[in-house]
Amino acid sequence: MAHLLHIDSSARSTGSGSASRRLSAQYAEAWRAQNPDGTVTYRDVTADVPNLVSEHWVRGVFGPAEIHDARSHAAVSAAGELIAEVEAADVLALGVPVYNFSVPASFKAWIDQICMAGRTFSYTAQGPRGLLIGKKVVVLRSSGSDFSDPRFAPLDFHEPYIRGVLGFLGITDVEFISVNGMSEEQLAPHFEKATASIANAVGAVA
């Protein structure tokens, strides 16, 4: 049975104008229509911000067993729940707006929690190896600026970061569907194109 993990990370709600939430909801709706027997896990990392990497997390992940305590076990367990959601998914729909040329802090916190040696990547004699292979990721991205514009392109740390960290974890099938603009008038033509791109992306996954 196909399984979708749907993540939102905008500080805005859909009702207050979040374009990335609107876009990711559109993708999830299209995916459900294409996969009527599929299942969906939804996580809003802004409403429920993942733990930041802490000394307890580091101790639990990297420290020897004799220095583990209840807090380190709890930190690793919380990260493990997020990792399990990713492991269970065939497709990830990530609603990630551009904040200050990169990702929201809440999304970065989620990334930091799912990057765990021995669980989502491993170190080998040939170098690091991603363990989350065979998954499809669709990034539903919104920004006030158009980063295809040469004036803004050098400031786009959002897409390279997401592609880089997911690739490190073994996920190389990553597609970006974007809308740009500050007003509904500016966004409208982008949403029209995005609707077609979502239909194509969902169809390709199916």
Buried (B, 14 or more C-beta within 10 A) or exposed (E): EBBBBBBBBBEBEBEEBBBBBBBBBBBBEBBBEBBEEBBBBBBBBBEEBBBEBEEBBEBBBEBEEEEBEEBBEBBBEBBBEBBEBBBEBBBBBBBBBBBEBBBBBBBBBBBBBBBBEEBBBEEEEEEEEBBBEEBBBBBBBBBBBBBEEEEBEEEBBBBEBBBEBBEBBBBBBBBBBBBBBEEEEEBEEBBEEBBEBBBEBBEEBE
